[in-house]
Amino acid sequence: MTIIESNDTELRKLIFEKDKVIVKFTAEDCPVCKEISPVFLALSAEFSPKGITFLRMSAHENPVSRSEVKLTGTPFFATYKNGTILDCGIINSEQGLRKILNRLL
């Protein structure tokens, strides 16, 4: 149940090294980001063994990735399959996260 702290450079590398990746874009001043953190951690324990790599990135400190996913607010999630964006958007519930994780499988 590891969540990797990442950045623009590492994300480029990881989406091509790993078949399935989910990224949580967060902001320090985002209360919903803090509320959904335990859910994201629990889901990483459940879905990491199924081959999904979990990343967390600062929305403010990673302009390249932020632009690529057209980040509109936080918490913002993006999934990548074989180096290509599969889903992205603001998600604030376990149900929403499960939906994109199951689609990634």
N, CA, C and O atoms as a MOPAC input file, in Angstrom:
PM7 MOZYME 1SCF
protein

 N      0.81800 1    -1.18600 1     0.00000 1
 C      0.00000 1     0.00000 1     0.00000 1
 C      0.86000 1     1.24700 1     0.00000 1
 O      0.76100 1     2.10500 1     0.87700 1
 N      1.68600 1     1.31400 1    -0.99000 1
 C      2.58800 1     2.43400 1    -1.12800 1
 C      2.04000 1     3.44500 1    -2.11300 1
 O      1.58700 1     3.09700 1    -3.20400 1
 N      2.09000 1     4.70100 1    -1.70800 1
 C      1.75700 1     5.80000 1    -2.61000 1
 C      3.04600 1     6.55900 1    -2.83900 1
 O      3.67400 1     7.03100 1    -1.89100 1
 N      3.44100 1     6.67900 1    -4.09200 1
 C      4.70400 1     7.31200 1    -4.44200 1
 C      4.49600 1     8.81000 1    -4.62700 1
 O      3.60600 1     9.23000 1    -5.36700 1
 N      5.31800 1     9.61700 1    -3.95500 1
 C      5.32700 1    11.06500 1    -4.18800 1
 C      6.04400 1    11.27400 1    -5.52500 1
 O      7.15100 1    10.77400 1    -5.72400 1
 N      5.41500 1    12.00600 1    -6.43000 1
 C      5.97400 1    12.12700 1    -7.76800 1
 C      6.01100 1    13.58100 1    -8.22300 1
 O      5.56800 1    14.48800 1    -7.52000 1
 N      6.55700 1    13.77200 1    -9.42900 1
 C      6.63700 1    15.09400 1   -10.04800 1
 C      6.54500 1    14.91700 1   -11.56000 1
 O      6.42800 1    13.79600 1   -12.05500 1
 N      6.60000 1    16.02800 1   -12.28800 1
 C      6.46400 1    15.96600 1   -13.74100 1
 C      7.44200 1    14.98100 1   -14.38400 1
 O      7.05200 1    14.18300 1   -15.23600 1
 N      8.70400 1    15.03700 1   -13.97800 1
 C      9.73800 1    14.18100 1   -14.57800 1
 C      9.49500 1    12.71100 1   -14.27000 1
 O      9.53700 1    11.87000 1   -15.16800 1
 N      9.24400 1    12.40200 1   -13.01000 1
 C      9.00600 1    11.01100 1   -12.60900 1
 C      7.74300 1    10.44200 1   -13.25600 1
 O      7.72400 1     9.28000 1   -13.66200 1
 N      6.68900 1    11.25500 1   -13.35300 1
 C      5.44700 1    10.77200 1   -13.95900 1
 C      5.68900 1    10.31500 1   -15.38100 1
 O      5.21200 1     9.24900 1   -15.77100 1
 N      6.41800 1    11.09000 1   -16.16600 1
 C      6.73500 1    10.70900 1   -17.55900 1
 C      7.37600 1     9.33400 1   -17.59400 1
 O      7.02600 1     8.50100 1   -18.43000 1
 N      8.30500 1     9.09800 1   -16.69700 1
 C      9.02000 1     7.82200 1   -16.65500 1
 C      8.08100 1     6.68500 1   -16.22000 1
 O      8.04000 1     5.63200 1   -16.85600 1
 N      7.33800 1     6.90400 1   -15.14800 1
 C      6.51300 1     5.84400 1   -14.57000 1
 C      5.35500 1     5.40600 1   -15.45600 1
 O      5.01700 1     4.22200 1   -15.47400 1
 N      4.73700 1     6.32400 1   -16.19100 1
 C      3.59700 1     5.90300 1   -17.02100 1
 C      4.02500 1     5.00000 1   -18.16900 1
 O      3.20300 1     4.28600 1   -18.74200 1
 N      5.32200 1     5.03200 1   -18.50900 1
 C      5.80400 1     4.12300 1   -19.54900 1
 C      6.44700 1     2.87000 1   -18.96900 1
 O      6.55500 1     1.85700 1   -19.66000 1
 N      6.87500 1     2.92200 1   -17.71000 1
 C      7.42600 1     1.74600 1   -17.03500 1
 C      6.32800 1     0.84400 1   -16.48400 1
 O      6.45600 1    -0.38000 1   -16.49800 1
 N      5.25800 1     1.44700 1   -16.00400 1
 C      4.16100 1     0.71400 1   -15.36900 1
 C      2.95400 1     0.71800 1   -16.29900 1
 O      2.65000 1     1.73700 1   -16.92000 1
 N      2.27200 1    -0.40700 1   -16.39500 1
 C      1.11400 1    -0.50800 1   -17.29100 1
 C     -0.08200 1     0.31100 1   -16.82200 1
 O     -0.81100 1     0.87600 1   -17.63600 1
 N     -0.28200 1     0.37600 1   -15.50200 1
 C     -1.47500 1     1.03000 1   -14.94900 1
 C     -1.06000 1     1.96000 1   -13.81400 1
 O     -0.42600 1     1.54100 1   -12.84600 1
 N     -1.42800 1     3.22300 1   -13.95400 1
 C     -1.03400 1     4.24000 1   -12.97400 1
 C     -2.23500 1     5.12400 1   -12.65200 1
 O     -3.00500 1     5.49000 1   -13.53900 1
 N     -2.38400 1     5.46200 1   -11.37100 1
 C     -3.35400 1     6.47400 1   -10.95600 1
 C     -2.58400 1     7.56900 1   -10.22800 1
 O     -1.71000 1     7.29500 1    -9.40500 1
 N     -2.92500 1     8.81500 1   -10.54700 1
 C     -2.28100 1     9.97500 1    -9.93200 1
 C     -3.33600 1    10.80100 1    -9.21300 1
 O     -4.39700 1    11.09500 1    -9.76400 1
 N     -3.02700 1    11.17000 1    -7.97400 1
 C     -3.86800 1    12.09900 1    -7.22200 1
 C     -3.13400 1    13.43500 1    -7.18500 1
 O     -2.04300 1    13.53900 1    -6.62300 1
 N     -3.73900 1    14.45400 1    -7.78600 1
 C     -3.20200 1    15.81000 1    -7.72700 1
 C     -3.81900 1    16.49500 1    -6.52400 1
 O     -5.04200 1    16.55400 1    -6.39800 1
 N     -2.97800 1    17.01600 1    -5.63500 1
 C     -3.46400 1    17.61800 1    -4.39700 1
 C     -2.97700 1    19.05700 1    -4.26600 1
 O     -2.08700 1    19.51000 1    -4.98600 1
 N     -3.59500 1    19.75600 1    -3.31800 1
 C     -3.17000 1    21.10900 1    -2.96600 1
 C     -3.20100 1    21.22700 1    -1.44900 1
 O     -4.07400 1    20.66400 1    -0.79000 1
 N     -2.25300 1    21.95500 1    -0.90800 1
 C     -2.16500 1    22.12800 1     0.54300 1
 C     -3.43300 1    22.72800 1     1.13800 1
 O     -3.81300 1    22.39600 1     2.26100 1
 N     -4.08500 1    23.61100 1     0.38800 1
 C     -5.25800 1    24.32000 1     0.90400 1
 C     -6.58100 1    23.65000 1     0.51800 1
 O     -7.63100 1    24.29300 1     0.53000 1
 N     -6.52900 1    22.36900 1     0.17800 1
 C     -7.71700 1    21.63600 1    -0.26800 1
 C     -8.21600 1    20.71100 1     0.84700 1
 O     -7.61300 1    19.66500 1     1.08800 1
 N     -9.30900 1    21.07800 1     1.53200 1
 C     -9.80600 1    20.22100 1     2.61700 1
 C    -10.32000 1    18.87400 1     2.11500 1
 O    -10.19900 1    17.87300 1     2.82200 1
 N    -10.88600 1    18.82500 1     0.92000 1
 C    -11.38800 1    17.55700 1     0.37200 1
 C    -10.22100 1    16.61400 1     0.08000 1
 O    -10.35100 1    15.39900 1     0.23300 1
 N     -9.07900 1    17.17100 1    -0.33900 1
 C     -7.89200 1    16.34600 1    -0.57700 1
 C     -7.49600 1    15.59900 1     0.69800 1
 O     -7.15600 1    14.41700 1     0.66300 1
 N     -7.54700 1    16.31500 1     1.82200 1
 C     -7.19600 1    15.70400 1     3.10400 1
 C     -8.23400 1    14.65600 1     3.51100 1
 O     -7.88400 1    13.60400 1     4.04400 1
 N     -9.50700 1    14.94800 1     3.25800 1
 C    -10.57900 1    14.01400 1     3.62600 1
 C    -10.50000 1    12.71100 1     2.84500 1
 O    -10.79400 1    11.64400 1     3.38400 1
 N    -10.10400 1    12.79000 1     1.57700 1
 C    -10.11000 1    11.58700 1     0.73500 1
 C     -8.77800 1    10.82600 1     0.82100 1
 O     -8.66500 1     9.72900 1     0.27400 1
 N     -7.78000 1    11.38700 1     1.49200 1
 C     -6.47800 1    10.71500 1     1.61100 1
 C     -6.55600 1     9.32400 1     2.22000 1
 O     -5.93700 1     8.40900 1     1.67600 1
 N     -7.29000 1     9.10400 1     3.33100 1
 C     -7.37700 1     7.74600 1     3.88600 1
 C     -8.02900 1     6.75400 1     2.91300 1
 O     -7.66000 1     5.58000 1     2.88000 1
 N     -8.98500 1     7.22300 1     2.13500 1
 C     -9.64100 1     6.36900 1     1.13600 1
 C     -8.63200 1     5.97500 1     0.05700 1
 O     -8.55300 1     4.80900 1    -0.32800 1
 N     -7.86600 1     6.94600 1    -0.42600 1
 C     -6.85000 1     6.68500 1    -1.45300 1
 C     -5.81200 1     5.69700 1    -0.93400 1
 O     -5.38700 1     4.80100 1    -1.66300 1
 N     -5.40200 1     5.85800 1     0.32100 1
 C     -4.44200 1     4.93800 1     0.92600 1
 C     -5.01700 1     3.52500 1     1.02500 1
 O     -4.33800 1     2.55500 1     0.69100 1
 N     -6.25600 1     3.40700 1     1.48000 1
 C     -6.89700 1     2.08700 1     1.58800 1
 C     -7.04700 1     1.43300 1     0.22000 1
 O     -6.82400 1     0.23100 1     0.07300 1
 N     -7.42200 1     2.22000 1    -0.77200 1
 C     -7.57000 1     1.65800 1    -2.12100 1
 C     -6.22600 1     1.23700 1    -2.69900 1
 O     -6.15500 1     0.29300 1    -3.48500 1
 N     -5.16800 1     1.92700 1    -2.31600 1
 C     -3.83800 1     1.51300 1    -2.79300 1
 C     -3.49400 1     0.13000 1    -2.25400 1
 O     -2.86900 1    -0.66600 1    -2.95400 1
 N     -3.89200 1    -0.16300 1    -1.02800 1
 C     -3.64500 1    -1.49500 1    -0.45900 1
 C     -4.43800 1    -2.56000 1    -1.20700 1
 O     -3.96400 1    -3.68200 1    -1.38500 1
 N     -5.62500 1    -2.21500 1    -1.63500 1
 C     -6.49500 1    -3.15800 1    -2.33700 1
 C     -6.09200 1    -3.34900 1    -3.80200 1
 O     -6.11800 1    -4.47000 1    -4.31100 1
 N     -5.72200 1    -2.25900 1    -4.48000 1
 C     -5.50500 1    -2.32600 1    -5.92200 1
 C     -4.04100 1    -2.44300 1    -6.35000 1
 O     -3.77300 1    -2.85200 1    -7.48000 1
 N     -3.08700 1    -2.09600 1    -5.48200 1
 C     -1.67100 1    -2.26000 1    -5.84300 1
 C     -1.32800 1    -3.69800 1    -6.19600 1
 O     -0.60400 1    -3.92500 1    -7.16500 1
 N     -1.82800 1    -4.69300 1    -5.43700 1
 C     -1.53500 1    -6.07900 1    -5.80500 1
 C     -2.11500 1    -6.47400 1    -7.17900 1
 O     -1.70700 1    -7.48000 1    -7.76100 1
 N     -3.04500 1    -5.69300 1    -7.67800 1
 C     -3.64400 1    -5.96400 1    -8.99400 1
 C     -2.87800 1    -5.25200 1   -10.11000 1
 O     -3.31700 1    -5.23000 1   -11.26000 1
 N     -1.72000 1    -4.66900 1    -9.75700 1
 C     -0.85500 1    -4.08400 1   -10.77500 1
 C     -1.03200 1    -2.59600 1   -11.01600 1
 O     -0.54700 1    -2.07700 1   -12.02100 1
 N     -1.71300 1    -1.89800 1   -10.12000 1
 C     -1.88600 1    -0.45400 1   -10.29000 1
 C     -0.87000 1     0.27500 1    -9.40400 1
 O     -0.73300 1    -0.02900 1    -8.21900 1
 N     -0.16900 1     1.23300 1    -9.99400 1
 C      0.78600 1     2.06300 1    -9.27600 1
 C      0.09000 1     3.34900 1    -8.85600 1
 O     -0.55300 1     4.00900 1    -9.67300 1
 N      0.21700 1     3.70400 1    -7.58000 1
 C     -0.44000 1     4.87800 1    -7.01400 1
 C      0.57500 1     5.99800 1    -6.81700 1
 O      1.62300 1     5.79800 1    -6.20200 1
 N      0.25500 1     7.17700 1    -7.34400 1
 C      1.11600 1     8.34300 1    -7.21700 1
 C      0.34900 1     9.50700 1    -6.61200 1
 O     -0.87400 1     9.59100 1    -6.72900 1
 N      1.08600 1    10.40400 1    -5.96300 1
 C      0.51600 1    11.65300 1    -5.46500 1
 C      1.43200 1    12.77800 1    -5.94400 1
 O      2.65600 1    12.67500 1    -5.87100 1
 N      0.81300 1    13.85400 1    -6.43700 1
 C      1.58400 1    14.98900 1    -6.94200 1
 C      0.95300 1    16.29800 1    -6.47000 1
 O     -0.26100 1    16.38600 1    -6.28400 1
 N      1.78100 1    17.29000 1    -6.28400 1
 C      1.28900 1    18.62700 1    -5.97200 1
 C      0.74300 1    19.25600 1    -7.25300 1
 O      1.42600 1    19.30000 1    -8.27700 1
 N     -0.47900 1    19.73600 1    -7.18300 1
 C     -1.08700 1    20.38000 1    -8.35000 1
 C     -0.34500 1    21.65700 1    -8.71600 1
 O     -0.24400 1    22.00000 1    -9.89400 1
 N      0.17100 1    22.36000 1    -7.72200 1
 C      0.81500 1    23.65000 1    -7.95900 1
 C      2.26100 1    23.52800 1    -8.43700 1
 O      2.75500 1    24.41100 1    -9.13800 1
 N      2.93200 1    22.46100 1    -8.07100 1
 C      4.36000 1    22.33700 1    -8.36000 1
 C      4.67500 1    21.54500 1    -9.62800 1
 O      5.84700 1    21.34200 1    -9.94500 1
 N      3.66000 1    21.09700 1   -10.35500 1
 C      3.88300 1    20.26400 1   -11.53200 1
 C      3.07600 1    20.78600 1   -12.72500 1
 O      2.06300 1    20.19400 1   -13.09800 1
 N      3.52300 1    21.88500 1   -13.31700 1
 C      2.75000 1    22.54100 1   -14.37500 1
 C      2.58300 1    21.71200 1   -15.64900 1
 O      1.56300 1    21.83300 1   -16.32700 1
 N      3.54800 1    20.88600 1   -15.98200 1
 C      3.44300 1    20.09500 1   -17.21000 1
 C      2.30900 1    19.08100 1   -17.08600 1
 O      1.44400 1    19.00000 1   -17.95900 1
 N      2.31400 1    18.31900 1   -16.01500 1
 C      1.25500 1    17.32300 1   -15.79900 1
 C     -0.09200 1    17.99600 1   -15.60400 1
 O     -1.10500 1    17.52100 1   -16.11900 1
 N     -0.11400 1    19.09800 1   -14.86500 1
 C     -1.35100 1    19.84100 1   -14.63100 1
 C     -1.97300 1    20.27800 1   -15.95300 1
 O     -3.18700 1    20.18300 1   -16.13400 1
 N     -1.15400 1    20.74900 1   -16.86100 1
 C     -1.63700 1    21.17700 1   -18.17300 1
 C     -2.09800 1    19.98600 1   -19.01100 1
 O     -3.11700 1    20.06100 1   -19.69700 1
 N     -1.35100 1    18.89700 1   -18.95300 1
 C     -1.68400 1    17.71300 1   -19.75200 1
 C     -3.05900 1    17.15800 1   -19.42300 1
 O     -3.80200 1    16.76200 1   -20.32100 1
 N     -3.40200 1    17.12700 1   -18.14200 1
 C     -4.68900 1    16.55900 1   -17.73200 1
 C     -5.79700 1    17.61200 1   -17.66600 1
 O     -6.94600 1    17.30700 1   -17.34600 1
 N     -5.42500 1    18.86400 1   -17.97900 1
 C     -6.38500 1    19.97400 1   -17.94000 1
 C     -7.02900 1    20.09600 1   -16.55600 1
 O     -8.24900 1    20.18000 1   -16.41600 1
 N     -6.17000 1    20.10200 1   -15.55300 1
 C     -6.59700 1    20.16300 1   -14.16400 1
 C     -7.50300 1    21.37300 1   -13.92300 1
 O     -7.16200 1    22.50100 1   -14.27700 1
 N     -8.64800 1    21.11900 1   -13.32100 1
 C     -9.63500 1    22.16900 1   -13.08600 1
 C     -9.84200 1    22.45300 1   -11.60300 1
 O    -10.56500 1    23.38600 1   -11.25700 1
 N     -9.23300 1    21.68300 1   -10.73400 1
 C     -9.38100 1    21.84300 1    -9.29600 1
 C     -8.85000 1    20.60700 1    -8.61300 1
 O     -8.35300 1    19.69200 1    -9.27000 1
 N     -8.95200 1    20.57200 1    -7.30200 1
 C     -8.47000 1    19.41700 1    -6.56000 1
 C     -9.55800 1    18.93500 1    -5.59700 1
 O    -10.39900 1    19.73300 1    -5.18300 1
 N     -9.56100 1    17.66200 1    -5.23600 1
 C     -8.64000 1    16.60600 1    -5.65700 1
 C     -8.94700 1    16.15800 1    -7.09300 1
 O    -10.09300 1    15.88400 1    -7.45100 1
 N     -7.91900 1    16.09600 1    -7.87000 1
 C     -8.03200 1    15.74000 1    -9.28200 1
 C     -7.27600 1    14.42900 1    -9.47400 1
 O     -6.14800 1    14.28300 1    -9.00200 1
 N     -7.89200 1    13.49000 1   -10.15900 1
 C     -7.27300 1    12.18800 1   -10.38500 1
 C     -7.12600 1    11.92900 1   -11.87500 1
 O     -7.96500 1    12.33700 1   -12.67800 1
 N     -6.05100 1    11.24600 1   -12.22800 1
 C     -5.84300 1    10.83100 1   -13.61700 1
 C     -5.36300 1     9.39400 1   -13.61300 1
 O     -4.53600 1     9.00900 1   -12.78700 1
 N     -5.88500 1     8.59700 1   -14.54000 1
 C     -5.38800 1     7.23300 1   -14.70800 1
 C     -4.72300 1     7.12500 1   -16.07200 1
 O     -5.14500 1     7.73800 1   -17.05300 1
 N     -3.67500 1     6.32700 1   -16.09500 1
 C     -2.90700 1     6.08000 1   -17.32000 1
 C     -2.82300 1     4.58600 1   -17.54500 1
 O     -2.55400 1     3.82300 1   -16.61800 1
 N     -3.05000 1     4.17900 1   -18.76000 1
 C     -2.90000 1     2.77200 1   -19.13400 1
 C     -1.96100 1     2.71100 1   -20.32300 1
 O     -2.22700 1     3.30100 1   -21.37000 1
 N     -0.85400 1     1.98800 1   -20.15400 1
 C      0.15500 1     1.85100 1   -21.19000 1
 C      0.60000 1     3.20500 1   -21.73800 1
 O      0.74500 1     3.37600 1   -22.94800 1
 N      0.81700 1     4.17100 1   -20.83100 1
 C      1.35300 1     5.47200 1   -21.20900 1
 C      0.34400 1     6.48700 1   -21.71000 1
 O      0.72300 1     7.60400 1   -22.06200 1
 N     -0.93500 1     6.12500 1   -21.75300 1
 C     -1.96700 1     7.01100 1   -22.28900 1
 C     -3.01000 1     7.31400 1   -21.21800 1
 O     -3.40000 1     6.42900 1   -20.45500 1
 N     -3.45700 1     8.55900 1   -21.16300 1
 C     -4.49800 1     8.92400 1   -20.20100 1
 C     -5.77700 1     8.16900 1   -20.52900 1
 O     -6.23700 1     8.15500 1   -21.67000 1
 N     -6.33900 1     7.54400 1   -19.50500 1
 C     -7.59600 1     6.81600 1   -19.66200 1
 C     -8.76300 1     7.65000 1   -19.12600 1
 O     -9.75500 1     7.85200 1   -19.82600 1
 N     -8.64600 1     8.13000 1   -17.89600 1
 C     -9.67800 1     8.94600 1   -17.25100 1
 C     -9.00900 1    10.07500 1   -16.49400 1
 O     -7.86600 1     9.94400 1   -16.05600 1
 N     -9.72100 1    11.19000 1   -16.33800 1
 C     -9.24600 1    12.23700 1   -15.44900 1
 C    -10.39900 1    13.14800 1   -15.06500 1
 O    -11.34400 1    13.34600 1   -15.82900 1
 N    -10.29700 1    13.70100 1   -13.85500 1
 C    -11.31300 1    14.62100 1   -13.37800 1
 C    -11.28600 1    14.74800 1   -11.87000 1
 O    -10.53900 1    14.05700 1   -11.17700 1
 N    -12.12800 1    15.65500 1   -11.37600 1
 C    -12.25500 1    15.84400 1    -9.93500 1
 C    -13.10900 1    14.70300 1    -9.38200 1
 O    -14.20200 1    14.42900 1    -9.87900 1
 N    -12.59400 1    14.05200 1    -8.35500 1
 C    -13.32100 1    12.96100 1    -7.70300 1
 C    -13.23100 1    13.18400 1    -6.20300 1
 O    -12.15000 1    13.44000 1    -5.67200 1
 N    -14.36600 1    13.08700 1    -5.51900 1
 C    -14.36000 1    13.34500 1    -4.07900 1
 C    -15.03600 1    12.24000 1    -3.27700 1
 O    -15.47700 1    12.46200 1    -2.14900 1
 N    -15.11700 1    11.02700 1    -3.87300 1
 C    -15.75900 1     9.92700 1    -3.15000 1
 C    -15.06200 1     8.60300 1    -3.44100 1
 O    -14.40300 1     8.43500 1    -4.46700 1
 N    -15.22600 1     7.67600 1    -2.51600 1
 C    -14.68700 1     6.33300 1    -2.71800 1
 C    -15.33000 1     5.68300 1    -3.93400 1
 O    -14.65100 1     5.01600 1    -4.71500 1
 N    -16.61700 1     5.87100 1    -4.09600 1
 C    -17.32500 1     5.29000 1    -5.23800 1
 C    -16.73100 1     5.78400 1    -6.56100 1
 O    -16.53200 1     4.99900 1    -7.48800 1
 N    -16.45500 1     7.06700 1    -6.64100 1
 C    -15.85300 1     7.62200 1    -7.85700 1
 C    -14.47300 1     7.05600 1    -8.12700 1
 O    -14.13300 1     6.75500 1    -9.27100 1
 N    -13.67500 1     6.91000 1    -7.07400 1
 C    -12.34300 1     6.32300 1    -7.23700 1
 C    -12.42600 1     4.86100 1    -7.64900 1
 O    -11.68300 1     4.41900 1    -8.52600 1
 N    -13.31800 1     4.11100 1    -7.02600 1
 C    -13.47300 1     2.69700 1    -7.40000 1
 C    -13.86500 1     2.55200 1    -8.87000 1
 O    -13.41000 1     1.63900 1    -9.55900 1
 N    -14.70100 1     3.45000 1    -9.33100 1
 C    -15.14600 1     3.39400 1   -10.72400 1
 C    -13.96600 1     3.53400 1   -11.68700 1
 O    -13.84200 1     2.74800 1   -12.62600 1
 N    -13.09200 1     4.53300 1   -11.46300 1
 C    -11.96800 1     4.69600 1   -12.39300 1
 C    -10.91400 1     3.62100 1   -12.19100 1
 O    -10.23800 1     3.24100 1   -13.14700 1
 N    -10.75400 1     3.11500 1   -10.95900 1
 C     -9.79900 1     2.03200 1   -10.73300 1
 C    -10.26000 1     0.74400 1   -11.41100 1
 O     -9.45500 1     0.04900 1   -12.03100 1
 N    -11.52800 1     0.42600 1   -11.30000 1
 C    -12.03700 1    -0.78400 1   -11.96000 1
 C    -11.95100 1    -0.65500 1   -13.47800 1
 O    -11.69000 1    -1.64100 1   -14.16800 1
 N    -12.16300 1     0.52600 1   -13.99300 1
 C    -12.01800 1     0.74200 1   -15.43600 1
 C    -10.56200 1     0.55900 1   -15.87100 1
 O    -10.28300 1     0.08400 1   -16.97200 1
 N     -9.64000 1     0.94700 1   -14.98300 1
 C     -8.20900 1     0.81600 1   -15.27700 1
 C     -7.78400 1    -0.65200 1   -15.32300 1
 O     -6.86400 1    -1.01000 1   -16.05800 1
 N     -8.45300 1    -1.50000 1   -14.53800 1
 C     -8.12400 1    -2.93100 1   -14.53300 1
 C     -8.44000 1    -3.54600 1   -15.87600 1
 O     -8.23200 1    -4.74300 1   -16.07100 1

